[in-house]
Amino acid sequence: MVSDRIQKLVDHFGDRAILDDATLEEYSHDYTEVLDVVPDAVIYAESVEDVQYVVRFANEYNVGVTPVSGRTNGGGLAVPYRGGVILDLSRMNKIHVIDEDKRYCVVEPGVTYGKLLEELERRGLCVSIPRSPVSKASVIGNLLITGYGHMAAKTGFQSDLVTGLEVVLGSGECVKLGSASLTKSWMSRQPLPDLCGLVLGWGGATGIVTKAGISIFKKPEYSDLVCFGAKGKFDRSLFQLLMRLLDLDMIDELTCCTWGHPYLDIELCDPERRDTAPDMFFNLRLSATTKSMIDCKVNAVIDHIKMEHDRNKSIDLIDLSKEQKESFATIPLPESKRIATLAEEKALGVTNPTAILPLVNMIDILPKVEVVLQRYGIPLMFFLNTFKGSRLCSFMVHILFDKEGGIITSLLKEIVETFIESEGVTWKAPPSIWALEQKHMDGGALQTVAKIKQLLDPKGIMHPGQLNLPPTARC
Ligand SMILES: Cc1cc2nc3c(=O)[nH]c(=O)nc-3n(C[C@H](O)[C@H](O)[C@H](O)COP(=O)(O)OP(=O)(O)OC[C@H]3O[C@@H](n4cnc5c(N)ncnc54)[C@H](O)[C@@H]3O)c2cc1C
């Protein structure tokens, strides 16, 4: 039975307000440990005015609003934790600007990577692309969760590429942030203090982004992959090799993945998995504007790996067949349904607790995480990548778990504690993990988060529960 206040909203939006059980159920959950919560309604916005209408209505009638774009985050971030309405932005899918000279574009929240890439490729341009299903994953959702793309070792977090935002704040006002607040250009986050930080990484808890400017690049004429594998542990020599490779300052993307991780269909390399197959698989993406430049980069990287191989026989360059290489090198990656399929086949949940930490600390953190997982009978599977030529990496632990088993809460708690011990901070964390982390956080920082939230969303209607602040920090 729908309440009177929700009925009012439904009356306004007509067939763009959905109440049927199957749709509500679909928006109530994802594959993670986050508990299902059925929304009261799903509203499809088609304009900034629609977004403002919903936010103003929510303020007046005290209804929670959870914004979603492509709902592919896979981290429990788009669930309406405290009920209320889902505001689905996927129909706001216009590309407003592709400025080839100034190298930025301006998109709405429903613009997927697939759609943007099609337009960019026609112009010989590109953007940093996540491994997501690009027909659904939105550019704005990815920027907001500070994601990573295939150029991360060169360009940093996806949120680093934002050049301006248009946001409907929790109060209902629509504001422009960055150079677009002053000129017609969306080129930069200047001139004011960087106000984009009031929205990026907040998971919709302060406002709804209705447009974003993002840096775009010339599509490289040449690109190549160098892959190598390693047996055994992620040891000091491997780490040193990665440091040396990063110091070459030539790499667009550096990833490391354990065998069996669904992000890279690693089995493609060796479907039978021979005994000699590596336990870890390293993948370096290189690009250049001329053939001689790409050859030079590839040779430099291979020389370094060979040198390390001479010292440490557990490191090996891997020969890939042409098809295998193409399937890894092609960007966007072919749409992979493996995460969902694995989970569905086995009726399991999937969660990916992730730490951002110094690469050097991987030597310390890996055995500790492995010990924790072993206690729960779960094999270690992880995916690692580096950012902006720096010594910072993300370490994503992939866990398939039994939704009925009840162990996941304590397992995640132990993993987050291990992250923090090794100087890791969580990335793209759902509220339960963020709450664990808050226990270790500086009180002043938490109070500041609470004050900003109060200022931008005075009635607390924006994605309620997302920040999971402790009562003392609620202002
Ligand atoms: C197989 C697979 C591979 C993936 N690989 C990667 C990867 O390599 N790198 C990576 O970064 N991610 C990856 N992802 C995660 C995800 O696909 C991307 O980050 C995606 O771009 C997120 O966009 P979305 O539209 O799906 O966001 P959603 O899931 O819709 O939303 C993400 C968060 O942002 C909020 N939000 C959404 N839109 C708005 C808005 N307009 N205003 C305010 N808040 C909003 C939501 O409430 C939620 O908190 C992967 C996911 C899958 C399933």
The ligand as a Tripos MOL2 file, in Angstrom:
@<TRIPOS>MOLECULE
LIG
   53    58     1     0     0
SMALL
NO_CHARGES

@<TRIPOS>ATOM
      1 C1         32.2990   -6.4120  -14.0180 C.3       1 LIG1
      2 C2         32.4950   -5.0360  -13.4140 C.ar      1 LIG1
      3 C3         33.7130   -4.3950  -13.5780 C.ar      1 LIG1
      4 C4         33.9230   -3.1300  -13.0210 C.ar      1 LIG1
      5 N1         35.1320   -2.5240  -13.2130 N.ar      1 LIG1
      6 C5         35.3590   -1.3020  -12.6900 C.ar      1 LIG1
      7 C6         36.6190   -0.6410  -12.8900 C.ar      1 LIG1
      8 O1         37.5090   -1.1480  -13.5500 O.2       1 LIG1
      9 N2         36.8000    0.5860  -12.3350 N.ar      1 LIG1
     10 C7         35.8230    1.2120  -11.6120 C.ar      1 LIG1
     11 O2         36.0370    2.3180  -11.1420 O.2       1 LIG1
     12 N3         34.6180    0.6170  -11.4300 N.ar      1 LIG1
     13 C8         34.3680   -0.6110  -11.9400 C.ar      1 LIG1
     14 N4         33.1430   -1.2070  -11.7600 N.ar      1 LIG1
     15 C9         32.1260   -0.4830  -11.0060 C.3       1 LIG1
     16 C10        31.1550    0.3790  -11.8740 C.3       1 LIG1
     17 O3         30.7520   -0.3490  -13.0080 O.3       1 LIG1
     18 C11        31.6920    1.7050  -12.3700 C.3       1 LIG1
     19 O4         32.4070    2.4150  -11.4000 O.3       1 LIG1
     20 C12        30.5370    2.5520  -12.9420 C.3       1 LIG1
     21 O5         31.0160    3.5110  -13.8410 O.3       1 LIG1
     22 C13        29.7090    3.2350  -11.8650 C.3       1 LIG1
     23 O6         28.6860    3.9550  -12.5000 O.3       1 LIG1
     24 P1         27.1570    3.5910  -12.3110 P.3       1 LIG1
     25 O7         26.3990    4.4640  -13.2300 O.co2     1 LIG1
     26 O8         26.9130    2.1500  -12.4130 O.co2     1 LIG1
     27 O9         26.9490    4.0930  -10.7930 O.3       1 LIG1
     28 P2         25.7840    3.6710   -9.7860 P.3       1 LIG1
     29 O10        25.9890    2.2780   -9.3380 O.co2     1 LIG1
     30 O11        24.4510    4.0360  -10.3430 O.co2     1 LIG1
     31 O12        26.0720    4.6920   -8.5670 O.3       1 LIG1
     32 C14        27.2990    4.7120   -7.8780 C.3       1 LIG1
     33 C15        27.1570    5.6520   -6.6560 C.3       1 LIG1
     34 O13        26.9880    7.0080   -7.0740 O.3       1 LIG1
     35 C16        25.7120    7.5240   -6.6710 C.3       1 LIG1
     36 N5         25.2080    8.2340   -7.8550 N.ar      1 LIG1
     37 C17        24.9640    7.7140   -9.0940 C.ar      1 LIG1
     38 N6         24.6280    8.6970   -9.9370 N.ar      1 LIG1
     39 C18        24.6500    9.8470   -9.2370 C.ar      1 LIG1
     40 C19        24.4190   11.2210   -9.5580 C.ar      1 LIG1
     41 N7         24.1190   11.5950  -10.8060 N.pl3     1 LIG1
     42 N8         24.5390   12.1450   -8.5810 N.ar      1 LIG1
     43 C20        24.8760   11.7980   -7.3080 C.ar      1 LIG1
     44 N9         25.1140   10.5180   -6.9420 N.ar      1 LIG1
     45 C21        25.0100    9.5600   -7.9040 C.ar      1 LIG1
     46 C22        24.8740    6.3160   -6.2760 C.3       1 LIG1
     47 O14        23.9380    6.6320   -5.2700 O.3       1 LIG1
     48 C23        25.9610    5.3660   -5.7640 C.3       1 LIG1
     49 O15        26.3110    5.7210   -4.4490 O.3       1 LIG1
     50 C24        32.8930   -2.4830  -12.2830 C.ar      1 LIG1
     51 C25        31.6600   -3.1240  -12.1200 C.ar      1 LIG1
     52 C26        31.4600   -4.3820  -12.6830 C.ar      1 LIG1
     53 C27        30.1170   -5.0280  -12.4970 C.3       1 LIG1
@<TRIPOS>BOND
     1     1     2 1
     2     2     3 ar
     3     2    52 ar
     4     3     4 ar
     5     4     5 ar
     6     4    50 ar
     7     5     6 ar
     8     6     7 ar
     9     6    13 1
    10     7     8 2
    11     7     9 ar
    12     9    10 ar
    13    10    11 2
    14    10    12 ar
    15    12    13 ar
    16    13    14 ar
    17    14    15 1
    18    14    50 ar
    19    15    16 1
    20    16    17 1
    21    16    18 1
    22    18    19 1
    23    18    20 1
    24    20    21 1
    25    20    22 1
    26    22    23 1
    27    23    24 1
    28    24    25 2
    29    24    26 1
    30    24    27 1
    31    27    28 1
    32    28    29 2
    33    28    30 1
    34    28    31 1
    35    31    32 1
    36    32    33 1
    37    33    34 1
    38    33    48 1
    39    34    35 1
    40    35    36 1
    41    35    46 1
    42    36    37 ar
    43    36    45 ar
    44    37    38 ar
    45    38    39 ar
    46    39    40 ar
    47    39    45 ar
    48    40    41 1
    49    40    42 ar
    50    42    43 ar
    51    43    44 ar
    52    44    45 ar
    53    46    47 1
    54    46    48 1
    55    48    49 1
    56    50    51 ar
    57    51    52 ar
    58    52    53 1
@<TRIPOS>SUBSTRUCTURE
     1 LIG1         1 GROUP 0 **** ****
